[in-house]
Amino acid sequence: MTKEQLKKLEADLWRSADSLRANSDLKASEYSTPVLGLIFLKFADNNYHKHEAAILAEYGKHKGKRAERELAAIAIEQCGFYLPEHARYDYLLNLPDDQDIARAIKLAMQAIEQYKPELAGVLPQDEYFRLTRSEQNRGIPRQLLKNFADIPADADGDMFGQIYEYFLGEFAMSEGQGGGEFFTPRSVVRLMVGIIQPHGGTVYDPACGSGGMFVQSAHFIEQQRRDTAEGGADIYVYGQEKTLETVKLAKMNLAVNGLRGEIKQANTYYEDPHDSFGAFDYVLANPPFNVDDVSLGSVEGDRRFNTYGIPRNKTKVKKADEGKQTVPNGNYLWINLFATSLNERGRAALVMANSASDARHSEADIRKALIEANLIYGMLTLPSNMFYTVTLPATLWFFDKAKADDHILFIDARNVFTQVDRAHREFSDEQVRNLALISQLHLGDRHEFIEAVDDYFAAGFAALAESHAQIAPLAGQLLAVLDDAEGQQAVAAMQAEWAALKPLQARYAKYRAKAEASASTEASNRAQHVLREHCDPFFAALHADLRQLDKRVRAHEKKLVDAAQAEGKRAGIDRDTRALKAALEALHAEVRRAEYWFGHVRWLQERFPNAAYEDVTGLCKLATPAEVAEQDYSLNPGRYVGVVIEEDGKTEEEFVAEFQAMNEELIRLGRDAGLIQAVIAKNADLLVGDA
C-alpha cells in the first residue's frame, strides 16, 4: 500500500467512525478508547491469521505425542497472540443481529488478555456497553466492526501503528486539552528522534502519553537497519503516565508496534517507579507546560530535581505558609529530570514552553548550571500551531552527556512547516530530514547530506517522468478551447519546453552512473550542484510558459465577459471555460508536484553549499560558551541565529502580471455583484408593489 493510499484509508476510516459518534449522544472521550480497542483487535486478528497455518502445522505435528503442546503456547511463541474462535474478528463481524455485540467484544478482549498477561486490565471491555446505552446507539459496535473490516487482511504492524497514531491524533483534536495530553504530533517526535538518533538501548519517557516517542524511536532504528543492511540492538522502553486510561492506550500502542517495555501509572513529580536517576540511554518526552501546583517540600530533597537547583519563588514565604509552598513553575523540574535520568553517554530530547529558554531568577540559575556542566547539545524553536492544544511555539531541548565540544547548536525552525489546515501545521517528512541534517552535518556526517540530495533528485526525476505523461492530454484540453493564435502558440511553447526533459533525463542518468563510482564527498557535492544548475533553467522556462498560458486564459475569459455584457446578458463562466481553467490548474499542479523535490535540493544546497555545517543567518548558529554567557545564558535560538528577510522570488514582471490578474478578477467580481444587486433591487420593488 502506497503512502497516499494509506492516508486515504486513514481518512476514510476516521470519517466513517466519527460519523457514528457525531450522530450519537457520545462524547469523544467515551468513544476513543473502544474505537482504538477495535483497531487493536483487528491488528491481533490479522497477525494471528498470517501465522495460523504455521501454528496449526506445528500443533498437528506433535498432537497425541509425548511432545504435544497447547495450541495457545505455540501461537504465543509464533505471533505473540492466541485468539480462540470467539475472539476472531470475522466471528464478531458475522454474529446475528439478535446477539449482544458489546458483550461478545468484551469476551474477545478478555480472551486476548488471558493469553497475553502483559495486557491484563489494559484492553477496553465494559466501554463497549457505553456505546449501546440508548436505542439510537445500539448499532454502533456492529457498524464499527464493519468499518475496521476495511483494513486490508495483509496489513502489517507498521500500518496498524500508523492507523492507531492517526486516530490518536484525530481524537486529540476532538477532545481538545484532554486529548492533547496523550498525543504529540508524529512529525515533531520524528524530528526529536532524528536529532538524538537512538541506536538501541533503554528509552525513558516520564510523561509518555500514548507512547508515540517509543514508537518513533523503534521506527528510526528499523529504518537504520534497512539502510545499512546491518543488525542492531533493540530498544526496551520505560514509561510512566499519571492517567490510567492513557497508560492503557500506551500499552496497546506498544503491542500494536511490537515493542518491549514497561509502562506504569505514576505521578512523576512524586513517584519514581523506574529508579530513573542516571539510568537511561535516551530520554524523550513532551511534559505538561507551566504546572504551578507541585509541592516544593516533596521535590526539593529529590536528587532527580535538585541536582542543578530547584525553582523557587523570588519572594520570601510568610511564616503561616511555611510547608505549603509550591514551585513557581514546573518546567525546570522536568528539565532537571531529563538531565539527571541520563547515563554517562545518554542523550535526551524534550518539548518545552518557549518561556523556559529565557526564564529568570532561580530558573536562570538552573539553566546556567546546565550550560556550565556542558549538558545542552542544542535548542530548536518550533513553528506555532504544531500542537493541538498549544498555539504558541514551543522549543525542543537536546541534551548529550558525551558531547565532543562545548558549543551549543541553535536552530530556528519557525519558518519551516507545512500547513495542514487553517489552525494546524506539521513538518513534512522532507522537512524533518532537512532539519535533522543540520545536526548531522555539525557532527561531521556529510554522507547523510549527499544521500538526502540524491534521494530528492531521484524522487524529482520520477515525478517529472510521471508528469510528462500528463502533458499531452492536458495540452489537448487547452487547445480545444484556446482557438486563437496566441493561445495555440502558448500551448505549443509549453509542450516544447517539456520536450527538453529528455536531454535533462539523459544528464541525470550520467550523473547516477558517476555517483555510484564516486567515493568522495567533495566530488559528489560538486556533481550535485552541476546537476541542479541544469535543472533550474528547465523549471524557470516552464513557469514562464505557464504565466503566458495564465495570461491567455484570462484574456479568453475577459473576451467572453465583454461579449456577454455587449449583449446585455449576465457574465458567467461557461462549461468550456471551466474546463480550460481546470486544465491549466492541472498543469500548474504537475509542475509543482515535480518541482517539490528539487525545491528541497535547492533549500539544502543554498544553505550548505559545501555539504558541511556552517552558520546560516536566520536558521542555525553554533554558539561558543562566551557567546552564550554574553546573552545572559539565554537558550532562545532567535538571539543567536539572527533574522533574514527573504524575497518572494518574483521578478518585477511576474509581480505586475500577478497583480494585474488579481485586479481583473476583482473588477469581474465587482461587475457580477452589481448585476446581482440590481436583480435583488428589482425583485424587492416587485414585492413591495404587490404588497
Secondary structure, DSSP 8 states (H G I E B T S, - for coil): --HHHHHHHHHHHHHHHHHHHHTSS--HHHHHHHHHHHHHHHHHHHHHHHHHHHHHHHHHHHTTSTT---HHHHHHHHHS----GGGSHHHHHT--TTS-HHHHHHHHHHHHHHH-GGGTTTS--THHHHTTSSGGGTTHHHHHHHHHTTS-TT--HHHHHHHHHHHHHHHHHHHTHHHHTT---HHHHHHHHHHH---SEEEEETT-TTSHHHHHHHHHHHHHHHHHT-----EEEEEEES-HHHHHHHHHHHHHTT-EEEEEE--TTT--TT--TT-EEEEEE---SS----BHHHHTT-HHHHTT-----SS---GGGTT--B-S-THHHHHHHHHHTEEEEEEEEEEEEGGGGT--THHHHHHHHHHHTT-EEEEEE--TT-SSS--S-EEEEEEETT-SSS-EEEEE-TT--EEEETTEEE--HHHHHHHHHHHHHHTT--HHHHHHHHHHHHHHHHHHHHHHHHHHHHHHHHHHH--SHHHHHHHHHHHHHHHTHHHHHHHHHHHHHHHHH---HHHHHHHHHHHHHHHHHHHHHHHHHHHHHHHHHHHHHHHHHHHHHHTT------HHHHHHHHHHHHHHHHHHHHHHHHHHHHHHHHH-TTSS---BTTTEEEE-HHHHHHTTT---THHHH----------HHHHHHHHHHHHHHHHHHHHHHHHHHHHHHHHHHHHHHH-
